[in-house]
Amino acid sequence: MFEKIMVAIDGSAHSMKAVDASIELAKKGNGQVDIIYVTPVLAHYMRDSAQMIVALGKKLTEEANSIMEEATNKFKDSGVEYITTIKTGDAADVIIREAEEKGTQVIVMGSRGLGAISRFVIGSVSTKVLTHAPCSVFIIR
């Protein structure tokens, strides 16, 4: 079925359900899963806020690693091969670009991320990926 599967995670319950679905898809097609997490780009503000930006960047990296660990724990004892990717940028753009570059056959992701306010401000990542991805997209509720 699908040999190259990408699962996009953000730490939300929906994205962790997407991890479970990607494992099941991989088992059916003897596929490999690329787990991807995208941290936001920190804008450069006034020089006085440089320390705050460094601290926030460190916090975002710790959060990314923690969420990735939660996702990879789901692969233990599954028999499914996986790789991990942590990138920085606009989540939808990075997911789409990575899928193109890696020849991904299907992207699995949650229908909702971490909050309605961020969806209002930055738009729905799943909607953008669904409309612009170079492959099939499997949205999990």
C-alpha positions in Angstrom: 0.0 0.0 0.0 2.1 2.9 1.3 5.9 2.5 1.8 6.8 6.1 2.5 4.5 7.6 5.1 5.0 11.0 6.9 3.2 11.8 10.1 3.1 15.4 11.2 2.9 15.9 14.9 2.4 19.0 17.2 1.7 17.4 20.5 -2.1 17.6 20.3 -4.3 14.6 21.0 -5.3 14.6 17.3 -1.7 14.3 16.2 -1.0 11.5 18.6 -4.0 9.7 17.0 -2.3 10.3 13.7 0.8 8.6 15.0 -1.3 5.5 15.8 -2.9 5.6 12.3 0.5 5.9 10.6 1.7 2.8 12.4 -1.3 0.9 11.2 -0.8 2.1 7.6 2.9 1.1 7.8 2.1 -2.3 9.0 -0.3 -2.9 6.1 2.2 -1.9 3.5 5.5 -2.7 5.1 6.2 1.0 5.1 8.5 3.3 6.9 7.2 6.4 8.8 8.9 9.8 8.9 7.7 11.5 12.0 8.0 15.3 11.5 7.7 18.1 14.0 8.0 21.8 13.0 8.9 24.5 15.5 8.0 28.1 14.6 10.5 30.7 13.5 11.2 33.2 16.2 11.0 36.8 14.9 13.9 39.1 15.6 12.8 41.9 17.8 14.6 44.6 19.6 18.1 43.9 20.9 16.8 44.1 24.5 14.7 41.0 23.9 17.6 38.8 22.6 17.9 36.9 25.9 14.2 36.2 25.9 14.4 34.9 22.3 17.3 32.6 23.2 15.3 31.3 26.2 12.2 30.8 24.1 14.2 29.0 21.4 15.6 26.6 24.1 12.1 26.0 25.4 10.8 25.3 21.9 13.6 22.8 21.3 12.9 21.0 24.6 9.2 20.9 23.7 10.0 19.5 20.3 12.2 16.8 21.8 9.5 15.9 24.4 6.7 15.6 21.8 9.0 13.6 19.5 9.8 11.2 22.4 6.0 10.8 23.1 5.5 9.9 19.4 8.4 7.5 19.1 7.3 5.7 22.2 4.2 4.6 20.3 6.5 2.8 17.8 8.1 0.5 20.4 7.2 -3.1 19.8 5.3 -2.2 16.6 7.9 -3.6 14.3 7.5 -0.4 12.1 10.7 1.4 11.0 10.7 5.1 11.5 12.9 8.2 11.3 12.5 11.5 13.0 12.7 15.0 11.6 12.6 18.3 13.5 12.6 21.4 11.4 11.9 25.1 11.9 9.6 27.2 9.8 6.0 27.5 8.7 4.6 24.1 9.6 2.6 23.6 6.5 5.3 24.8 4.1 7.9 22.6 5.8 5.7 19.5 5.7 4.9 20.0 2.1 8.5 20.6 1.1 9.8 17.6 3.1 7.1 15.4 1.5 8.2 16.5 -2.0 11.9 16.0 -1.3 11.4 12.6 0.3 9.0 11.2 -2.2 6.3 10.7 0.5 3.3 8.8 -0.6 0.9 9.8 2.1 0.9 12.4 4.9 -1.0 11.6 8.1 -1.9 14.4 10.4 -4.5 15.5 13.0 -7.5 17.5 12.0 -6.8 20.1 14.8 -3.7 21.4 16.4 -3.2 23.0 19.7 -5.6 25.9 19.6 -8.3 27.9 17.9 -6.5 31.2 18.4 -3.4 30.0 16.6 -5.5 28.6 13.8 -7.2 32.0 13.4 -3.8 33.8 13.4 -1.7 31.5 11.2 -4.4 29.5 9.4 -5.1 25.8 9.5 -1.9 23.7 8.9 -4.0 20.6 7.9 -6.1 22.7 5.4 -3.0 24.1 3.8 -1.2 20.7 3.6 -4.4 19.1 2.3 -4.7 21.6 -0.6 -1.0 21.8 -1.5 0.6 18.5 -0.7 2.2 16.5 -3.5 0.6 13.3 -2.3 -2.4 11.9 -0.5 -3.2 13.4 2.9 -5.0 11.3 5.6 -6.6 13.6 8.2 -7.4 12.0 11.6 -10.1 13.2 13.9 
